[in-house]
């Protein structure tokens, strides 16, 4: 595994790979890697000849009162995980490498970036869209891999790729969970033992809703209420909404195509997000990877 810290060096190395006919996959991360990230790398490894991963805690997606300064990191662990799972090159740039002096160009994700998490984290998805666009331009992969847990992020990146005619195929992989059901997240490290137990109400609520859907429930209000009844252990429920999983449009009435029940809330000061896909498809996550944007 080659560790790369500069964009020019990476471009030289990528040029060599492409001359060799290598199919390049890309897994962008903010580090403090866990088995969810490992799963993305494995998906990438299965479909690509070369796996490029990045570690960069992006300052422009954090608000002034958020956890940028204390975001967890363990670079030695991250490098070992990437090596173990077959990463070809690991990009670890400094912030000054990506945001040069006078940087002033940002990507506005539009209305999709202002709902759900966007309404609680103003400017967050502006920062996400900008850094993802920059990384995709730098790496120019054939495929890029994202996790279902960040469903809104995946939808925004999909829309951006489509709208801006970026020559990359977006692949969304299923959420990886701890043995107790908690969705894997770098922020889980903030939770005390007691808070972690309380946080399990989120995955229980999502499972109950999925079970209700499988038993025939199709009413959006009924499905949302099923989840809300089990979210009482949260200190703050920010949202529990049923949306079109591709467009993030709210669903009212009956569920007719791929839907996502999305939840965000706080346990203490720790903000957690999670979701479940509701679909009659045996593999609903695969449907998130479609390149075309539905009408």
N, C-alpha and C positions, 0 to 999 in steps of 0.2 A: 504494500500500500504506500502510495506517494502522498506526503503531506505538502500542500501547496498554500502559500500565504499571499501571493500576488496574482492579480488578474493577467498581466502579460505572461507570466510563467505558465499559468493554467492554459491560456490560449495556444501557446506553443505546443504543450503536451497534447491538447485535444486535437490540434491539426495533425499530429502524427497518428493518433488513433483513427481519425477519419480517413487518412490515406491508406490505412490498413483495412478499411471497410468495416470498422467497428460500429455496432449499434449502441448508442450512448443513452444511458438512463440517468436520471437525476433525482436525488432525494434531499430537499432542503430541510434543515432543522435549526432549532435554537439551542441544541446541545442538551446536556443532562439526560443522555439517551437511556431509553428503557426498551422493553421487548416490543412495544408498539412501533418504535423506530426500527428495531431489528426486523420486524415483519415487513415494513416498507422496503427495506434493503433487500430482503429475500424475494419479494415480488419483483423488484427491479432486476435482481440477479437472474431470475427465471426467464426474463423477457429481453434482456440486453446483454451485450458482450462486455461492456464496460459500465461500472457503477461509479458515478460521481456523487458524493455527499458533501453537504456544506454545514458548518456550524457558525451561526452568527446571530447574536441576540440583537435584534433590530430596534434601535432606539426610537424610531419614528412611529412605531405602533403602540408605544406606551404613553399613557397620559401622565400628567404631573404628579398625581397621587397614587400611581400604580407601582408595581414592584420591579421596575427596571434595575435599580441599584442592587437589589437583593435576589434577583432571579438566580436560581440554583445553577451551579456549574461544577463539573468534575471532568476536566479535559483528559486526564490519563485514562479514566474509565471509558470515556467516549471513544478515544482512539483504539482502545482494546476491543470494544464492541464492533467498531467498524472493520477492524482487521479480521476479527473472528468471522464476520459474515460476508467477507469478500468484497469490500469496497476497494475500487481501483485507485481512486484519488479522493482525498479529503481536503476540501477547501476551508481554511480557517482565516478569513481576512480580518484586518483591523477595520474599525469604523471609518477611518480616514481613507481607506482603500475604496470604499463604496460610496461614501458621502464626502466628496472633495470640497475644498474651500469654495464657497459661493453656490453650493448645490441649491437649486430652487425649483426643480421640476418634479411634480408629483402626479400620480394617477388618481383621478376621482372615480370611485366605483359606482357612483350614482345612488339611486334610492335603495338598492340592495344593501349598501353599506351603512344605511342609517337606521335599519330596523334590527330587532332582536339584540344581539351583542352590540351593534352599532349605536343603539339608543342609550346604552349604558357606558360605552367607551367611545366618545366622540373622537373622530379622526383615526381610530384604530385601523379600520379597513383601508383607509387612504395610505397609511404606512405599510400595511400588508401588501396591497396591490402594487405599490411602488417597488418594494424590495423584491417581490416575486418576479415582477417584470424585469428588474435589473439582473437578477440571477439567471433568469431564462435567457436573456440577451447575452450574458457572459458565457454561459455553458452551452447554449444552443443544443439542448438534448433532443433526441428523437421522442423520448417519453419522459414525463415528470410524474412523480408519485406523491400523493397526499393521503391523509387519513380521514376516514368517515367521521371521527369524533369531532373534527372541526368542519362540520357540514356547511355552515354558512361561508366559511373561508373557501372551501372547495367550489361552491356555487359561484362566488365572486371571481375566483381565478378562472373557472370555466368560461364565464361571461367575458372576461377580459381577453382570454386567448381567442375566443370566437370573434369578438368585436374588433380586435386589433390584428386579426389574421396572423397570429403567431404560429409558426410551423412546428407545433409540438402536440403530441397526443397526451391528454391528461388521463391519469389512471388513479382511481380512488379505491383504497383498500379498506377492508372492514376494521372496525374498532377492536382493539385488543384489550382484554379485561384481566384484572387480577382474579385469583381463584374465588374471591368473595363477591365478584361482580363489578367492583369499582373500575371504571374506565381508567386505563393507564394514562397518567399525566405527570409531567415534571412537577407541577404544583402540588401533587399529592404529598410531597415531602414536607409541606408546610403543616400538615394535619397531625394533631396529637392522636394518641390511640383512641381516646374517647370521641374526638371529632371524626375520625375515620369511620368509626362504627355508625355515627349519625349520618355520615355522607352516603351510606349504603341505601338510604331511602330513595335516592335518585335512580339507581339501577333497578330497585324493586318496582318503582313506579313505571319505569319504561317496560319492564318485563310484563307487568300486569296489563299494560295497555296493548302490548303485542299479543298477549294471550286473548284479550277481548277481541282484537281484530281477527285473529285466527278463528275465533268462535262465531264470527259473523257481524260483529259491530262495525258499522260504517259511518255513523253519525259523528261529525267532528266534535260537537259539544260533549257527547257521551264519552268519547275517547279521551278528551282533555280532562274531563271531570274524573275519570278513572285514575289518571295520573295524579291530579292535584290532591286527591284524598290521601295519597301516600307520601306526600312531600312535606308533611308537618314538622319533620325534624330539622328542616332548614331554618337558619336564623333569618334569612331573607330569600324569598322566592322572587326572582327578577322577572322571569317569564316562563310560561309553560304553554307553548303554542304549536298548533298543527299547521304545517306549511307544505307546499309543493316542494319536494326535495331537490328539484332542479332549478326552480326560479325563486324560491323563498317566498312566493306569494301565499298569503294566508288562505286556508281552506275553510270554507263555510258550507254547511249542508253535508253532503255525502262525500266520502273519499272515493275518487274515481280513478286516480292513477298514483304513481309513486309518491308517497307522502313521508314526511319526517316529523315526528313529535320531538320538539326541541325544548330542553330545559336548561335554565341557568339560575344559579342561586349561590348563596354564601353560607359557609359553615365557619363561624367566627369571622376572621378577616379574609379567609381563603375563598376565592371565587371559582366555582366549578361549572363546567358545561358538559352536556351529554345529549345523546339523541338515540332514537330507534327508528328504523325504516319500516313503514307499513306498506306491504305490497303482497300480491298473490304470487309474485315471482319467487322461485326457489333460491335465487341469488340476487336479491335486490341491489346490493352494493355495486354489482356489475353495471347496472343501469346508470349509475352516477358518472361512469366513465365515457358515456356517449359524447362524441365531439360536437354534434349538431345541437343547437339550441331549439327547444320545442316552441311551436307557435302558442 
